[in-house]
Amino acid sequence: MPARSKKQQMAAGAALAAKRGERKRSSLKGASKKMAESMSEKQLEDFAKTKRKKLPSKKT
């Protein structure tokens, strides 16, 4: 499932980094924190790998 906005894609990337141990979980806030807790690494990869070129900056 691809990300629907740039913010969602960026939050998924931060959550994925925390899951992999590349970033501290305590540094996550808001959506990225919830994503890290509730989604699998595969799901986060799908969101994070979405191309940002055609995405809106925020979901409407």
N, C-alpha and C positions, 0 to 999 in steps of 0.2 A: 504494500500500500504506500503510495508516494505521499510526501508531505504536501500540504495544501497552501502553505505560506512560507516565506523566508524565515520568519521567527520560529515556526514549528520545526523547520529543517535545522536551524541552528541549535535549538533546544535538544533535538534528538542527537546531534553531534556531541554536545556537551555531556549528555546522559550516557552515550556510548563510551566516551572517553573515561568516564567515572567507572562504568562497569568493567572496563578492561584494565583499570588500575593506572591509567595514564594521567588521571586528575583525581583530586580528593573529592569524595562524596560530600564532604562538609562545605565545599565551595559552590555546590549547586543550589539554585533558588527557583521557586515557582514551578513552571511547567517542566523544566528539565529534571527537577527533583522528583516530581510525580512520575515522569516517564521512566526514570531509572528504577523506581520502585515497582512499577506495574508492568513494564514491557520486557520482553526477552531481548537478548542481544541481536537476534536475527531481525526482529521487528524494528529495532532501533536502526540497524544497518539500512533497512529498506527506506526508512524516513530520511536518514542522513545522506544517502547517496543520491537523492533527488536533485536534479539540476535546478539551480536557482534562477536561471535566466528568464524563464517565463512565469515565475511565481510572483504573486503580489506580496508587498512587504508585510501586510497583516491580513488575516482571514476576515472576511466580511459577513 
